Amino acid sequence: MFSATFLKVFAAGEALVVLQALFSWFDGMLTPTQMRASGYDKGLPFLGHGGMWSDVVIVSPLIAAAVALYGATWSPDHIVVAVFVGLVCSILMHLTYLGAKYPEAHVQFGELTTAGMVHVFYMAVAFAVLFLLYFGTVPLPASWFLWMTSVLLVIHIAVGTHVVLGIVKPTWYAGDPLHSWGTWIPIAAAAVSTFGWTAHLVL
């Protein structure tokens, strides 16, 4: 049912998530209970981060599927460019995390934690694969796969920008994402860019 390539890429992605969990545990930021035991009443522990769960159930399988289905069509030159673009995008994204007011599993006191550094690498790979999917696949990917990818990416960004936490309002989370431009601008940008480019390619 699943190709060897899919399983290998999927396993590698999930291993990076597990590695982040391990480093978060070392930092005392794996669970809300552990975070509070570390002296922080408010913050964002690893298992409380919606983006982490979305990495597990959306990003890793999506990236694995893209590589398994279309990786053989990507040229070495395109891969090099994609890796560079992915790394730049990931670094820029993580720089926006440094202003977090409360300690998080990925950033504390204006600096990335070890888990955060692993996530830089994880997202660099994800960005690179998405860049190759949208711009380096010849012939074009199947339209259903592009539309599915667009939908899943918007869902991932909504979860990753803490929309769910804003609705649930757990006692250990002090953010107010539902009333923040930092939530809605990335969601809107992802929707416009992914759906717009997909429409351009397939319609």
N, C-alpha and C positions, 0 to 999 in steps of 0.2 A: 504493500500500500504506500509506504514511504520509501523514497530512494535513500541510498547510503549517503549521498551528499546532503540531503535534507537533514538526516539524523545527526550527521557530524556537525554541521553548522548550528543546528538547534541545540545540541549538547554543549557546544562551545559557548553559545550565548547564555544558556542557563547556568553554566559553570561560572561565568563572570558575575552573574547575579548572586550566586551562592557565595562567591568570594567577597562581594560587597557586604553580604550579611555577616560573614565571619569577621571582617574588619569592624563592622558596626558593633558587633558583640564585644570585641576587644575594647572598643571605645566607650562601652556602656550605653550604646544608643540603638540597640536592636529592637526592643519593645518599649511601650509606654511605661511599664513597671520598672524596667531596667533604667530607663532615662530618669525617672523620678528618684530611684535609688542613687543615681549619680549626682543628684542635687538640683535637677532641672524640673520644675513643676510644669513648665510650658516648653514646647518644642516640637520637633518632627522626627520621631524615631523611624528606623528603617522599615519596620513592618507596618508602620502607620502611613507610609508614603504611597499614595495611589499609583504614582508613576512606576514604582518598583513592581507592583502587581501587574500593571499594564505591560511592563517589559517582559514579564514571565509569560503572559497569556496572549499578547498581541505582537510586540516587537520581535522577540526571538523567533517565533514560528513564521512571522511574515518575512523576515530577512532570510531565514533558511529556505523558505519556499521560493523567494526571488532568485537566490543563488542556484537552487536545484533546477529551476525551470529555465533560467536565462543566463546563468553564469558563463556557460560555454560560448556565448556570443560576444562577450566583452573582450575588447582588445587590451593588450598590455598598456598601451599609451593611455587609454581611457581609464584603466584601473589606477594608474599612477596619479592622474589628475583627480580622480574621484577620492582617493585616499587623502590627498592634500586638501581638497575642498571639505571633506568630512572632518578632518582634524581641525581646520580653521573654524568651521561651524560649531563643532563641539566645544572648543575652547571659548569661543564668544558666548555660547549659551551658558556655560558654567561660570563665566565672569559675572553674569547677571545674578548668580546665586550668592555672591560674596557679601551682598548687603543685607542678608537675612538678619532680622532682629532677634530671633530666638535660635538656640542651637538645633542643628539638624544632623542627621546621620552623614550627610554628604558635605556639610560646611559648618564650621564653628568659628566664631570670632573673626570673621573675615577671611578665613583660609579654608581651602579644601581639605577634608580629611583623607585618609588613605582610601576609604570607600569611595569618596568623591573622585579621586584620581582614577580609580578603576572605572568609574562611570564615564569619565572623559573618554577613555579608550573604547568602552562599549558603544557610546553614542557616535564616536568617530567612525566606527565600522558601520553602524546603522545608517548614518548619513551617506557614507560612501556607496553602500549598496543601493540606497534609494536614488542617489544621483545617477548611478549606472542604469538602474531600472528605467528611469524617466528619460535619460538623455543618451545612454550608450547601448541600448538594446536594438539590434537590427537582425531580422525584421522586428517591428513593434511588438511589444507584449500583447497578450490577449486583452481585449477591451474589458472583459469581466474582471481580470486580475487588477488592472489599473483602477477601475471604479472601486473595487473592494479595498485596495490599498488606500485610496483617498478616504474612504469612510473610516477605516480602522485608524489611520493617522490622526484624523480629527478627534475621534473618540479617545485615543491615547493622550493627545495634548490636553483635552478637557479633563481627563482624570489626573494627568501629571501636573496640571496647574491647580489642583486641589478643589475642583468643583464639588466632588463628592464630600470632602471634608467640610466644605462650606455649608452643605445641606445637612450633614449628620451632626456637625458641631460637637466633636468629642471634647471632653473636659481638658485634655492635655494639649489641645491645639488652639493657639491664640489668633490665628490669621483670620482674615475676612475676605476670602477670595471672590466671593460673589459681588463684592462692591469695589473691585480692583481692576484698573485698566490692564495690569500685568497678567490678569487671567484672560480677559476677553480679546485683547489684541492678538496674542499668539493663536488663539482658537480661530479668530476671523482670518488671520493671515494664512494659516494652514488650510482652511477651507477654500479660500479664494485661489491660492496658488495650486493646490493639488487638484481640485475639481476643474479649475480653469485650464490647467495644462493637460489634464486628461481629456477634457472636451476638445481642446485643440488637436490632440493626437488622433482621436478616434472618430470625431464627428465630421 
